[in-house]
């Protein structure tokens, strides 16, 4: 359980949502065997919780692009 | 002596003419038509300005040519601002152009139209080239002035709508000399990040001149070359810039760009809720229908056939058993009846009954004498009555 959570949180929000959408589709079409359906259900609920958390907890991270004298790009805090 | 004073060398007279002309005709505005226009390899521009009655040589030095927003062509009516200068080696005078403006149509508009036409012909605006914007970007690059209202507006909107984001601001000058180059370079710099999902290039409102950097070819090409999808957000709703046409998406304002690149978090939450609900519903339905299927099977004829056969058999067993009971019962009844009739018959044989009816029984030596023939005269017998016995002596025997 813990490892699967780690795996899913590695995904980007878009990937999580895409996976969730796929789960919804396959469950909606009802072509999955029941055992798989329950697994998918659990995964889907987990994903949706994660996405919700991302949305409700996140804060905008702002960086500023700058270059050093040699022209190397660096990121600095904005303002 | 007077003659000596009046004699000037060519150089001297030319210098005096130069002095008079250059002092007397500095910063003049001249209107005419361009002819003999030559772009010299040195980068300087030479042409003749003429009208019906006269012609005037004109030159524009390379540094100023670079700032021209349109390309002067023969036949073009222009207003030139410049200084009259004299080219001493040839004794020519010419106008040294500081600025050239097309007459009638505005200079900037002309430049805009020219570049638009050129880039359009090259296919930079083709719809087929436009990259789709990611639905849920994680990292957004913004090329704009770090101090304007535009950046604050964009950051505020992003933070409000979809804060699960990283924003990389590439601070640039958005107007004035060098602005276009800075913007183009910033777009390239952001493209060196592999994980930026979308770039917003823009600035807040201003005059056509203020917005000009976004009409520069270098910016257009940088946007076109951007691997990352770009949104152009320049000025107000009514302002169209070249960058708008090249970008993958035009936003009417910087604020609108921020709204276009991310979805509203609440909408996404609604979608997520809907997803959870659908998932839950589908699984519940699936469980229910599976249950119904099982129940259907249990109730089906085929599934029940063995049971049915069993029931038929057991019914037959029951029936046989019932018949057996019936037969046995009948038999028992018959036997009982027979037994009863025997009993009656037996009872009828009971000597007591005969005695009661008034008959007597004759015993001799404790044995019943059933026939008179067994008796002889003078024998002692015992006669049994219902209520006692009498010892008797046979007088005589007489057979019937």
Interface residues (C-beta under 8 A of the other chain):
Chain A: X12 X13 X14 X17 X20 X21 X23 X24 X27 X28 X30 X34 X37 X38 X40 X41 X44 X45 X48 X51 X52 X54 X55 X56 X58 X59 X60 X61 X62 X63 X64 X65 X66 X67 X73 X75 X78 X79
Chain B: X134 X135 X136 X137 X138 X141 X146 X155 X158 X159 X162 X163 X164 X165 X166 X167 X168 X169 X170 X171 X186 X189 X190 X192 X265 X268 X269 X272 X275 X276 X278 X279 X280 X282 X283 X285 X286 X287 X290
